[in-house]
Amino acid sequence: MKEKREAEIVRNILLGEVRLYGDLVREYQGPVYNLMLRMTGDADVSADLAQDAFVRAYEKLETFNQRRRFFPWLYTLALNVARDWLRKEGRDRHVFVEDASVMVREQDRRDESRAMNDRLDGAKAFETVMALDPKYREALILRYRHDFTMQEIASTLGIGVSAVKMRLSRGLDMVRHRFDGGSNP
Amino acid sequence: MTEDRNKTHMEDIIIHAVQTGPEAEPPADLVARIMSRLEPKRPPLLTRLRLWLLRPRVLTVRPITAIPAMTLAAALLALVLVTSNNPMDGGGPSLATVRFVLHDTDMSARRVSVIGSFNNWRADRSVMWYSPDAQAWILEAQLPPGDHEYLFLVNGKQLVPDPNAPMTSDDGFGNRNSIVFVNGEHEQTL
């Protein structure tokens, strides 16, 4: 952040300088709002959930370990807000629950002739990543978009580091298989 | 071989797409809506005192000079700032806030930790975070007075000594550890 380090900002907020929280909100409103959009698909609901996530983070700020990065802590909390909403709406499809299913489902594959005619580019790749099951999509986004460490992803998603590696690998494979028809195992 | 190259190429496209794909702008009034729901915190006097005492104050900033990196693609520079916290009257030994800064302009490293005698050389206890503004990996640690040996662990496998550390020591295995000296007089001693 530009002028003060986050730990210092958090310390000052805890001392009563509530307006400084606005700096953290401005810094992270984009990623949090977009997380909610990915989870709900609804702009109004996403704005409300993003609000709830930041308010809940403010209320729990005393529990934030100032030796760690603020963003992973905030993201974990925001993810829980999204999960609570999905559960309440009855739309919780066991999101993020680990399973031992096969790496690529049959319906994720395309036949080779179609794949040959459907070359991968950035836009198509992004669209396909967005359509992935949340547990794979969020792992990819945390790793490659937000540069979380493996440990931070594990902690955010509530899984082990080896499971994170598995999800990243599976996620990439699933997107790839949409375009090469599974010709590259 | 060609298949492997093709797979790698496709994965590069996917990763780049994740890094740069479009995102929606949050509503313009989102910050205001959030801030309107918050009340200032009113911590107890003891909490206020503790937070105030823990507030780091940087006393000295050393100039940074570029050096060629031997082990990384981009130049990595390191700098350690030592600041002090006044001990409470009658309290134990004062701790100093030591700020480790590892410059990495291109963010060529994916993960950097400080490992040292103060955290039993455990990388998971002192993971640095990357500041795009400072173009550096940063970590603050509270250290007691004395000598502390340390190294930067880059990407979980490369040990990088602090090129600016005036003191080093032989670890007995052919490597040099950097040393930060924290004294009780609250002076920069690097």
Boltz contact constraints between the chains, C-beta under 6 A:
constraints:
  - contact:
      token1: [A, 2]
      token2: [B, 133]
      max_distance: 6.0
  - contact:
      token1: [A, 11]
      token2: [B, 51]
      max_distance: 6.0
  - contact:
      token1: [A, 14]
      token2: [B, 41]
      max_distance: 6.0
  - contact:
      token1: [A, 14]
      token2: [B, 43]
      max_distance: 6.0
  - contact:
      token1: [A, 14]
      token2: [B, 51]
      max_distance: 6.0
  - contact:
      token1: [A, 15]
      token2: [B, 51]
      max_distance: 6.0
  - contact:
      token1: [A, 16]
      token2: [B, 40]
      max_distance: 6.0
  - contact:
      token1: [A, 16]
      token2: [B, 41]
      max_distance: 6.0
  - contact:
      token1: [A, 18]
      token2: [B, 38]
      max_distance: 6.0
  - contact:
      token1: [A, 18]
      token2: [B, 40]
      max_distance: 6.0
  - contact:
      token1: [A, 22]
      token2: [B, 31]
      max_distance: 6.0
  - contact:
      token1: [A, 22]
      token2: [B, 35]
      max_distance: 6.0
  - contact:
      token1: [A, 25]
      token2: [B, 31]
      max_distance: 6.0
  - contact:
      token1: [A, 25]
      token2: [B, 34]
      max_distance: 6.0
  - contact:
      token1: [A, 26]
      token2: [B, 31]
      max_distance: 6.0
  - contact:
      token1: [A, 29]
      token2: [B, 26]
      max_distance: 6.0
  - contact:
      token1: [A, 29]
      token2: [B, 30]
      max_distance: 6.0
  - contact:
      token1: [A, 30]
      token2: [B, 26]
      max_distance: 6.0
  - contact:
      token1: [A, 33]
      token2: [B, 26]
      max_distance: 6.0
  - contact:
      token1: [A, 34]
      token2: [B, 23]
      max_distance: 6.0
  - contact:
      token1: [A, 34]
      token2: [B, 24]
      max_distance: 6.0
  - contact:
      token1: [A, 37]
      token2: [B, 24]
      max_distance: 6.0
  - contact:
      token1: [A, 47]
      token2: [B, 27]
      max_distance: 6.0
  - contact:
      token1: [A, 51]
      token2: [B, 33]
      max_distance: 6.0
  - contact:
      token1: [A, 51]
      token2: [B, 34]
      max_distance: 6.0
  - contact:
      token1: [A, 54]
      token2: [B, 34]
      max_distance: 6.0
  - contact:
      token1: [A, 55]
      token2: [B, 37]
      max_distance: 6.0
  - contact:
      token1: [A, 58]
      token2: [B, 38]
      max_distance: 6.0
  - contact:
      token1: [A, 69]
      token2: [B, 129]
      max_distance: 6.0
  - contact:
      token1: [A, 120]
      token2: [B, 10]
      max_distance: 6.0
  - contact:
      token1: [A, 120]
      token2: [B, 13]
      max_distance: 6.0
  - contact:
      token1: [A, 122]
      token2: [B, 17]
      max_distance: 6.0
  - contact:
      token1: [A, 125]
      token2: [B, 13]
      max_distance: 6.0
  - contact:
      token1: [A, 125]
      token2: [B, 14]
      max_distance: 6.0
  - contact:
      token1: [A, 125]
      token2: [B, 17]
      max_distance: 6.0
  - contact:
      token1: [A, 126]
      token2: [B, 17]
      max_distance: 6.0
  - contact:
      token1: [A, 126]
      token2: [B, 21]
      max_distance: 6.0
  - contact:
      token1: [A, 129]
      token2: [B, 18]
      max_distance: 6.0
  - contact:
      token1: [A, 140]
      token2: [B, 18]
      max_distance: 6.0
  - contact:
      token1: [A, 144]
      token2: [B, 15]
      max_distance: 6.0
  - contact:
      token1: [A, 144]
      token2: [B, 18]
      max_distance: 6.0
  - contact:
      token1: [A, 144]
      token2: [B, 19]
      max_distance: 6.0
  - contact:
      token1: [A, 145]
      token2: [B, 18]
      max_distance: 6.0
  - contact:
      token1: [A, 145]
      token2: [B, 19]
      max_distance: 6.0
  - contact:
      token1: [A, 149]
      token2: [B, 111]
      max_distance: 6.0
  - contact:
      token1: [A, 172]
      token2: [B, 11]
      max_distance: 6.0
  - contact:
      token1: [A, 172]
      token2: [B, 14]
      max_distance: 6.0
  - contact:
      token1: [A, 175]
      token2: [B, 14]
      max_distance: 6.0
  - contact:
      token1: [A, 176]
      token2: [B, 10]
      max_distance: 6.0
  - contact:
      token1: [A, 184]
      token2: [B, 3]
      max_distance: 6.0
  - contact:
      token1: [A, 184]
      token2: [B, 7]
      max_distance: 6.0
